Amino acid sequence: MATLKLTLDKRRKYQDGRSPVVIRLTSDRKSTCIPTGVKLDSSQWDNQRCKVNRKHPNQKELNLHLQGNLVEFEEKLMLMGSNPMISTGVSELKRLLTVDSKPVKTLLTEFGQDHIEHLQAQERFGNAQSFITAINRLTEFAGGKVLMNEIDYAFILNFERFLTERGISINSIAAYMRAVRALLNKAGKLGIADSNNYPFKHYLIRTERTPSRSESVDTLRKLYELNIEEGSEKFHARNTFFLIFGLIGISFIDLISLKKSDLRNGRIHYKRKKTGKLYSIKLHPMVISILSQYHMPESTHLLPQFRMGNATPDQIRHLSNLGLKRTNRYLKQIGQELGLYATLTTYVARYSWANIAKTLGYSKDLIAESLGHNYGNQVTGIYLDNYGDEKIDGVNEAVLHSILY
């Protein structure tokens, strides 16, 4: 009786030291190998369980792919075994198993879910949500499960048409397409997706410029000086807005996650959840004044009202979403009171900071680094020194001075 088994073929090694994972086909004490397209270092393979181990960063995705391979060939082998007309040697069995073999049936939804869980484990909840939304839209379009190798150029064109007909904006469509492209790129690098079907060789992801979300110095000054009842929801929403503004556009989830231990020597030190980049921002008196209003000796956090104390990653995401919606609801009301044309949100704080810094004459590169963006040519940028905290502190001081004095 023929058998199939996943194994790492350590007899073969590539220039980078990795070996191929193969499916060993054994019949009548003779063996041959069926390639899977996966290459691993020997330390990343569990010999006893015949699986990729935790040392590989994409363990789940690769095991999903390999099991898909194995199940496909096992099903074919069972059909052959039930046919009395088939009685062949191991080489002929391999030919029959692999002839006209279809691409492995890896579901994009399952592969995507593993990627989402990986992002969530890193507390990159914003990125994870973008993939969740894109996969949901894709599943809605396909009417159910989507196989990785079904996604070709024609599929993407039909998906775009589906979204357009439902009134989805060009930039939202672009966000969905970028998520799909990222998953296909990752699957291709892992040897899971068929590169012949790759749709983004020819499909161009289109975007359009959106109206500026920034507000002028005069508007922000009016917002800062607006008479709002102390302790009200609007009062707290405005405080949150100016904390984001004063901390150079810090994201909402990073703001409410700040701990007292992140405050050292008059600076806030934190790691951005979205990118993992480290920040060090000098505290302006305005920021210190606002934070002092929420000080609670027994709390580990600078803004204890958001109840982030012992929150799990899932709870952090939930609390952040609730807090952001509530804050934006009251900021919108404040914006209406001020007669603003555009909706006032926490994002306006970040965009306004950048726009004011630009009007003050600071370079795009310095503004980009202040906000945590890459600047200039990414290759040559590797050899450039960062601007340093002192210059960024100076920009922030000037931006805040234009509003407050």
C-alpha positions in Angstrom: 0.0 0.0 0.0 1.4 3.4 -1.0 1.8 6.1 1.7 2.5 9.8 1.8 4.5 11.8 4.3 5.7 15.4 4.7 9.4 15.6 5.3 12.4 18.0 5.1 14.8 16.6 2.6 18.1 17.4 4.3 20.1 15.6 1.7 19.5 18.6 -0.6 20.7 22.1 0.3 20.4 25.4 -1.5 23.0 28.1 -1.4 21.3 29.8 1.5 21.5 26.7 3.6 17.8 25.8 3.4 16.4 22.4 2.3 13.2 21.6 0.5 10.1 20.3 2.2 8.8 17.4 0.1 6.0 14.8 0.2 7.7 11.4 0.4 5.7 8.8 -1.6 6.5 5.2 -0.6 5.2 2.0 -2.3 6.6 -1.5 -2.1 9.5 -0.3 0.0 10.6 2.2 -2.7 10.4 5.9 -2.3 10.3 9.1 -4.4 9.7 12.7 -3.6 7.0 15.2 -4.7 8.1 18.9 -4.3 6.0 21.4 -2.4 7.9 24.6 -3.3 8.7 25.3 0.4 12.3 25.7 1.6 13.3 25.8 5.3 16.2 25.8 7.6 16.5 22.5 9.5 15.9 24.4 12.8 12.4 25.4 11.5 11.2 21.8 10.9 9.5 19.5 13.5 10.6 16.0 12.5 8.3 14.2 14.9 5.1 16.1 14.0 6.1 16.6 10.3 5.3 20.3 10.5 6.9 23.7 10.4 7.7 24.8 13.9 7.4 28.1 15.7 10.8 29.3 14.8 9.5 30.2 11.3 7.7 33.6 11.4 5.0 32.2 8.9 4.5 28.9 10.6 0.7 28.8 10.3 0.5 29.9 6.6 3.2 27.3 5.6 1.5 24.5 7.5 -1.8 25.4 5.9 -0.2 25.2 2.5 1.6 21.9 3.2 -1.5 20.2 4.6 -3.3 21.4 1.5 -0.7 19.6 -0.7 -0.9 16.5 1.4 -4.7 16.2 1.4 -4.9 16.8 -2.3 -2.5 13.9 -3.1 -4.0 11.6 -0.4 -7.5 12.1 -2.0 -6.0 11.1 -5.4 -4.2 8.1 -3.9 -7.5 6.9 -2.3 -9.2 7.1 -5.7 -6.4 5.1 -7.3 -6.6 2.5 -4.5 -10.3 1.9 -5.2 -9.5 1.3 -8.9 -8.5 -2.4 -9.5 -7.1 -1.4 -13.0 -4.3 0.7 -11.4 -1.3 -1.3 -10.1 2.0 0.5 -10.7 5.4 1.2 -9.3 6.3 4.3 -7.3 7.6 6.3 -10.3 4.3 5.8 -12.2 2.3 6.6 -9.1 4.1 9.9 -8.8 3.3 10.7 -12.4 -0.3 9.8 -12.0 -0.5 11.9 -8.8 1.1 15.0 -10.3 -0.1 14.9 -13.9 -2.5 17.8 -14.5 -2.3 18.6 -10.8 -4.2 21.7 -10.0 -2.7 24.4 -7.7 -3.1 23.7 -4.1 -6.5 24.8 -2.8 -5.4 27.3 -0.3 -8.2 29.6 0.9 -7.4 33.3 0.9 -9.7 33.7 3.9 -7.7 31.1 6.0 -4.4 32.5 4.8 -5.6 36.0 5.5 -6.9 35.1 9.0 -3.5 33.8 10.0 -1.9 37.1 8.8 -4.5 39.1 10.7 -3.8 37.1 13.9 -0.1 37.7 13.4 -0.7 41.5 13.2 -3.0 41.4 16.2 -0.4 39.6 18.2 1.9 42.5 17.4 -0.9 44.9 18.6 -1.0 46.4 15.0 -4.8 46.6 15.2 -5.2 49.2 12.5 -3.4 47.2 10.0 -5.3 44.0 11.0 -8.6 45.8 10.6 -7.7 46.8 7.0 -7.2 43.2 6.1 -10.4 42.1 7.9 -12.4 44.6 5.9 -10.8 43.7 2.6 -11.3 40.0 3.0 -15.0 40.6 4.0 -15.5 42.6 0.8 -13.8 39.9 -1.3 -15.9 37.2 0.3 -19.0 39.2 -0.3 -18.1 39.6 -4.0 -17.2 35.9 -4.5 -20.3 34.7 -2.7 -18.3 32.5 -0.3 -14.9 31.1 0.0 -12.1 32.4 -2.3 -9.2 30.2 -3.4 -5.8 31.9 -3.6 -5.1 30.8 -7.2 -8.5 32.0 -8.4 -7.4 35.6 -8.0 -6.1 36.5 -11.4 -6.3 39.7 -13.5 -9.9 39.1 -14.6 -11.0 38.4 -11.0 -9.5 41.7 -9.8 -11.2 43.7 -12.6 -14.6 42.1 -11.7 -13.9 42.8 -8.0 -13.2 46.5 -8.8 -16.4 46.7 -10.9 -18.4 45.1 -8.0 -17.1 47.7 -5.6 -17.6 50.7 -7.9 -21.2 49.7 -8.6 -21.8 49.8 -4.8 -20.5 53.4 -4.6 -17.2 52.5 -2.9 -14.8 55.4 -3.3 -11.6 55.1 -5.4 -9.4 55.4 -2.3 -11.3 52.7 -0.4 -11.0 50.4 -3.4 -7.3 51.1 -3.4 -7.1 50.1 0.3 -8.8 46.8 -0.4 -6.6 46.1 -3.4 -3.4 46.9 -1.4 -4.5 44.4 1.2 -5.2 41.7 -1.4 -1.9 42.5 -3.1 0.0 42.2 0.2 -1.5 38.8 0.9 -0.7 37.5 -2.6 2.9 38.9 -2.3 3.3 37.1 1.0 1.8 33.9 -0.4 4.1 34.1 -3.4 7.2 34.4 -1.3 6.1 31.4 0.7 5.6 29.4 -2.5 1.8 29.1 -1.9 0.4 31.3 -4.7 0.9 30.6 -8.4 3.0 33.5 -9.8 1.5 32.9 -13.2 -1.8 34.1 -12.0 -0.5 37.2 -10.2 -2.8 40.0 -11.2 -0.9 43.1 -10.1 1.7 42.8 -12.9 -0.9 44.5 -15.1 -3.5 46.0 -12.7 -2.7 49.5 -11.5 -4.1 50.5 -8.1 -5.6 54.0 -8.6 -6.0 56.7 -6.0 -7.3 60.3 -6.0 -6.4 63.3 -3.9 -8.8 64.0 -1.0 -9.7 67.4 0.4 -7.3 68.6 3.0 -8.2 67.5 6.6 -6.1 70.2 8.2 -7.4 73.4 9.8 -5.7 76.8 10.0 -3.9 78.4 12.9 -6.8 80.8 13.4 -9.3 77.9 13.6 -7.2 75.9 16.0 -6.8 79.0 18.2 -10.6 79.4 18.3 -10.9 75.8 19.2 -8.4 76.1 22.0 -10.0 79.3 23.4 -13.6 78.1 23.0 -15.6 78.2 26.2 -16.6 74.7 27.0 -18.1 73.4 30.3 -15.3 71.9 32.3 -15.7 68.1 32.8 -18.2 67.7 29.9 -17.7 65.2 27.1 -16.8 68.0 24.7 -14.2 69.3 27.2 -12.5 65.9 27.3 -12.8 65.5 23.5 -11.0 68.8 23.0 -8.3 67.9 25.5 -7.8 64.6 23.5 -7.5 66.6 20.3 -4.8 68.9 21.7 -2.9 66.0 23.3 -2.7 64.4 19.8 -1.7 67.8 18.4 0.9 68.5 21.1 2.4 65.0 20.8 3.0 65.4 17.0 0.0 63.5 15.7 0.2 60.5 18.0 -2.4 57.9 17.1 -5.4 57.6 19.4 -4.6 54.0 20.4 -1.0 55.0 21.3 -2.2 58.0 23.2 -4.6 56.1 25.5 -2.0 53.3 26.0 0.6 55.7 27.4 1.8 54.7 30.9 3.4 56.8 33.6 6.6 54.8 33.1 6.7 56.2 29.5 7.3 59.6 31.0 11.0 60.2 31.7 13.1 63.3 31.9 10.4 65.6 30.6 9.8 63.4 27.5 7.3 60.8 26.4 8.9 57.6 25.1 6.7 55.1 23.3 6.6 52.5 20.5 4.0 53.1 17.8 1.7 50.1 17.6 1.2 50.4 13.8 4.9 50.4 12.8 6.9 49.4 15.9 8.9 52.6 15.6 10.2 54.2 18.8 9.3 57.9 19.5 10.7 60.4 22.0 8.8 63.6 22.3 9.5 66.6 24.6 6.5 67.5 26.7 5.2 71.0 26.0 3.6 72.9 29.0 0.2 72.6 27.3 0.5 68.8 27.2 1.7 68.7 30.8 -1.3 70.9 31.8 -3.8 68.6 30.1 -2.3 65.4 31.4 -2.3 66.8 35.0 -6.1 67.0 34.8 -6.4 63.2 34.6 -3.7 62.2 37.1 -4.8 59.4 39.4 -2.1 58.1 41.9 -3.3 54.5 41.8 -3.4 54.3 37.9 -0.5 53.1 35.8 -1.7 55.1 32.8 -1.6 58.8 32.0 -5.2 58.8 30.8 -6.9 56.4 33.2 -10.4 57.3 32.0 -10.0 55.0 29.1 -9.6 52.0 31.5 -6.5 50.4 29.8 -5.0 49.2 33.1 -5.0 45.4 32.6 -6.6 45.2 29.2 -5.8 42.3 26.9 -4.9 43.0 23.2 -8.5 42.4 22.2 -9.8 44.6 24.9 -7.3 47.3 24.0 -8.7 47.3 20.4 -12.3 47.4 21.7 -11.6 50.2 24.1 -9.7 52.2 21.5 -12.6 51.9 19.0 -15.2 52.9 21.6 -13.1 55.8 22.8 -12.3 57.1 19.3 -15.9 57.0 18.2 -17.0 58.9 21.4 -14.2 61.5 21.0 -15.0 62.1 17.3 -18.7 62.3 18.0 -18.1 65.3 20.4 -15.4 66.8 18.2 -17.9 66.9 15.3 -20.3 68.8 17.5 -17.6 71.3 18.5 -16.7 71.7 14.8 -20.3 72.5 14.0 -20.4 75.1 16.7 -17.4 76.7 15.2 -19.0 76.7 11.8 -16.3 74.4 10.2 -17.0 73.1 6.7 -15.1 69.8 7.2 -15.8 67.4 10.0 -13.5 67.8 13.0 -11.9 64.5 14.1 -8.8 63.4 15.8 -7.1 63.0 12.4 -7.4 66.7 11.9 -4.9 67.2 14.7 -2.2 65.3 12.9 -2.9 66.8 9.5 -3.1 70.3 10.9 0.3 69.8 12.7 1.9 68.9 9.5 0.3 71.7 7.5 1.2 74.4 10.1 4.8 73.1 10.2 4.9 73.4 6.4 3.6 77.0 6.4 6.2 77.9 9.0 8.8 76.9 6.4 10.1 73.6 7.7 11.1 71.0 5.1 9.0 68.1 4.0 11.7 65.7 5.1 11.9 67.1 8.6 8.1 67.1 8.9 8.0 63.5 7.6 10.5 62.4 10.2 8.7 64.2 12.9 5.5 62.3 12.0 7.4 59.0 11.7 7.3 58.7 7.9 10.1 57.6 5.6 11.5 60.5 3.7 13.4 61.0 0.5 14.8 58.1 -1.4 14.5 55.0 0.8 17.8 53.5 -0.4 19.9 56.6 -0.1 18.0 57.5 3.1 19.7 54.5 4.8 23.0 56.5 4.7 21.6 59.7 6.1 21.6 60.7 9.7 18.2 61.3 11.4 17.4 64.9 12.2 17.5 64.2 15.9 15.3 65.0 18.8 16.4 68.6 19.2 15.4 69.7 15.7 12.0 67.8 16.0 11.5 69.4 19.4 12.1 72.8 17.8 9.5 72.2 15.1 6.9 71.1 17.7 7.7 74.1 19.8 7.2 76.5 16.9 3.9 74.8 15.8 2.4 75.0 19.3 3.7 78.5 19.8 1.7 79.6 16.7 -1.5 78.4 18.2 -1.1 79.4 21.8 0.7 82.8 21.7 
